[in-house]
Amino acid sequence: MLESALDRLAERILSFDEASLSSLLDKYKARMERFESTKEWERAVIIFFIINAVRAKNHIFNEQLIRQREMRPEKTTKGKPDLHLVK
């Protein structure tokens, strides 16, 4: 039950736009830095780290895409082109 709840939560978070989340980062960072022994402070900390988790995930994802593109061999057309006679 816990795993399925976390999975649903992750799915919802992944549907959020990173730019929209990032625009809230400073708000929750400031809230987190003003410690209070309250549930609101605890939620602010969790939200701050969720936003950073999405940003980190996207950074890793983009780096991997770039690395994969760089590793693909480029097709070069040395010699005769690969053409077939059609009648």
C-alpha positions in Angstrom: 0.0 0.0 0.0 2.8 2.4 0.9 4.7 1.7 -2.4 1.6 2.2 -4.5 0.9 5.5 -2.7 4.5 6.7 -3.4 4.2 5.6 -7.0 1.0 7.6 -7.5 2.7 10.6 -5.8 5.7 10.3 -8.1 3.5 10.1 -11.1 1.7 13.3 -10.1 4.9 15.1 -9.4 6.3 14.1 -12.8 3.3 15.7 -14.5 4.3 19.1 -13.1 6.3 21.5 -15.2 9.8 22.1 -14.0 9.7 25.8 -14.7 6.6 26.2 -12.6 8.1 24.2 -9.8 11.4 26.1 -10.0 9.5 29.4 -9.6 8.4 28.3 -6.2 11.9 27.2 -5.0 12.8 30.5 -3.4 9.5 30.7 -1.5 10.0 27.2 0.0 13.7 27.7 0.7 13.0 30.9 2.7 10.2 29.1 4.5 12.4 26.2 5.3 15.2 28.4 6.6 12.8 29.9 9.2 12.6 26.9 11.5 9.4 26.4 13.4 8.2 23.3 15.1 5.1 23.1 12.9 3.5 20.9 10.2 3.7 23.8 7.8 7.5 24.0 8.2 7.8 20.3 7.7 5.7 20.5 4.5 7.8 23.4 3.2 11.0 21.2 3.7 9.4 18.3 1.8 8.2 20.6 -1.0 11.6 22.2 -1.3 13.3 18.8 -1.7 10.6 17.6 -4.1 11.3 20.6 -6.4 15.0 19.9 -6.2 14.5 16.2 -6.9 12.6 17.0 -10.1 15.4 19.5 -11.1 18.1 16.9 -10.4 16.2 14.2 -12.3 15.8 16.5 -15.4 19.5 17.4 -15.2 20.6 13.8 -15.2 18.1 12.9 -17.9 19.3 15.7 -20.2 23.0 14.8 -19.6 22.3 11.1 -20.5 20.5 12.2 -23.7 23.5 14.3 -24.7 25.9 11.5 -23.9 23.9 9.0 -26.0 23.8 11.4 -28.9 27.5 11.8 -28.8 28.2 8.1 -28.7 26.1 7.4 -31.8 28.2 6.8 -34.9 27.6 9.5 -37.6 26.6 8.2 -41.0 29.1 9.4 -43.6 28.6 9.1 -47.3 32.1 8.1 -48.4 32.3 6.5 -51.8 29.2 5.8 -53.8 25.8 6.7 -52.4 23.5 3.9 -51.4 21.1 4.2 -54.4 19.1 1.6 -56.3 18.1 1.7 -59.9 14.3 1.9 -60.2 12.7 1.1 -63.6 
